[in-house]
C-alpha cells in the first residue's frame, strides 16, 4: 500500500470526439479520450501506461486500437490491444482480434475475432540492477 508505485488509470477526460464528428486519420493521445462520433483511423495512446479510451454506444472506430485501459460500448472494426484492462459493455461490437491482459465482458457484447491473453508489460528496470544480474546460470547435470 504505502510503497505501491503502480500507475493508476486516468479517470479524467482530456479529449472528446462528439456524436456528430468524423475524424479521418490516426489519433494519438494521452490521458482520457471519450468517443461519441466516428474515428476512421488508428487510435494510439502515448506510452504512459495510464491512458484510457471510452467508446460510447453511438461511437465507432474503423482502425486498430492500442490503449492500456479500454471501455467499449460501441463498434470497433479492427484489432484492439489493451495492455492493462479492457471492459466490453453490452452494446460493444468488435470485428477483429482482442489482445488483453485483464478482460470484463457483459452479456450482449460481441467479438468477431480471437480473444488473445497477453502478459502484462514488465515495470522498467531500476538503475544499477540489470535483469541479467539476476539470471541463474544453467547447470549441467
C-alpha positions in Angstrom: 0.0 0.0 0.0 2.5 2.6 1.2 5.2 1.6 -1.2 3.0 0.7 -4.1 4.3 2.7 -7.1 1.9 1.2 -9.7 0.4 3.6 -12.1 -3.4 4.1 -11.9 -5.6 4.6 -14.9 -6.8 8.1 -15.6 -10.4 8.9 -14.8 -10.2 12.4 -16.4 -11.5 13.0 -20.0 -9.0 15.2 -21.8 -10.3 14.7 -25.3 -13.9 14.4 -26.6 -15.0 13.3 -30.1 -18.6 14.5 -30.3 -21.5 12.5 -31.6 -21.7 14.4 -35.0 -17.9 14.4 -35.5 -16.0 12.3 -38.0 -12.2 12.2 -37.6 -10.3 11.0 -40.7 -6.8 9.8 -39.7 -4.9 8.3 -36.8 -5.3 9.7 -33.3 -2.5 9.7 -30.7 -3.4 10.9 -27.2 -2.5 10.9 -23.5 -4.9 10.9 -20.6 -8.6 10.2 -21.3 -10.3 10.0 -24.7 -14.1 9.7 -25.0 -15.6 8.9 -28.4 -19.2 9.6 -29.3 -18.6 10.1 -33.0 -16.6 8.2 -35.7 -12.8 7.8 -36.0 -11.6 6.5 -39.4 -8.1 5.6 -38.4 -6.0 4.0 -35.7 -6.2 5.1 -32.1 -3.0 5.0 -30.0 -2.2 6.1 -26.5 1.3 7.5 -25.8 3.4 5.2 -23.7 2.3 6.4 -20.3 0.6 3.2 -19.2 -2.4 5.1 -17.7 -4.4 6.4 -20.7 -8.0 5.4 -21.2 -10.3 5.2 -24.1 -14.1 5.2 -23.6 -16.2 4.4 -26.7 -20.0 5.2 -26.3 -22.7 3.0 -27.8 -23.0 5.6 -30.7 -19.3 5.7 -31.3 -17.3 3.8 -33.9 -13.6 3.3 -34.6 -12.5 2.0 -38.0 -8.9 1.0 -37.3 -6.6 -0.5 -34.8 -6.8 0.5 -31.1 -3.8 0.4 -28.8 -4.6 1.8 -25.4 -3.8 0.4 -21.9 -7.3 0.9 -20.4 -10.3 0.5 -22.7 -14.1 0.7 -22.1 -16.1 -0.2 -25.2 -19.8 0.1 -25.7 -19.7 0.9 -29.4 -18.3 -0.6 -32.6 -14.6 -1.2 -33.4 -13.6 -2.5 -36.9 -10.0 -3.5 -36.2 -7.8 -5.2 -33.6 -7.9 -4.0 -30.1 -4.7 -4.1 -27.9 -5.2 -3.4 -24.2 -2.1 -3.9 -22.1 -3.9 -3.4 -18.8 -7.7 -3.8 -18.7 -10.5 -3.9 -21.2 -14.2 -3.7 -20.5 -16.7 -4.8 -23.1 -20.1 -3.4 -22.2 -23.4 -4.9 -23.5 -23.5 -2.9 -26.8 -19.8 -3.5 -27.7 -19.1 -4.9 -31.1 -15.6 -5.8 -32.1 -14.8 -7.1 -35.6 -11.1 -8.0 -35.1 -8.9 -9.7 -32.5 -8.8 -8.5 -28.9 -5.4 -8.7 -27.1 -5.8 -8.2 -23.4 -4.2 -8.7 -20.0 -7.5 -8.4 -18.0 -10.9 -8.5 -19.6 -14.5 -8.0 -18.4 -17.3 -8.8 -20.8 -21.0 -8.1 -20.3 -23.9 -10.1 -21.7 -24.6 -8.9 -25.2 -21.0 -7.9 -26.1 -19.8 -9.3 -29.4 -16.3 -10.2 -30.5 -15.9 -11.4 -34.1 -12.3 -12.4 -33.9 -9.9 -14.0 -31.4 -9.5 -13.3 -27.7 -5.8 -13.4 -27.0 -4.4 -13.2 -23.5 -1.1 -11.3 -23.2 1.3 -10.9 -20.3 1.3 -7.6 -18.6 4.3 -5.5 -19.6 7.1 -5.5 -17.1 7.9 -2.5 -15.0 11.0 -0.6 -16.1 14.2 -1.9 -14.5 15.7 0.1 -11.7 19.0 1.8 -12.5 22.0 -0.3 -11.5 20.1 -3.5 -11.4 20.1 -5.0 -15.0 17.9 -8.1 -15.4 21.0 -10.1 -16.4 22.5 -9.7 -12.9 19.7 -11.8 -11.5 19.8 -14.7 -14.0 20.6 -18.1 -12.7 23.3 -19.9 -14.7 22.4 -23.2 -16.2 24.0 -26.2 -14.5 24.9 -29.3 -16.4 23.8 -32.5 -14.6 
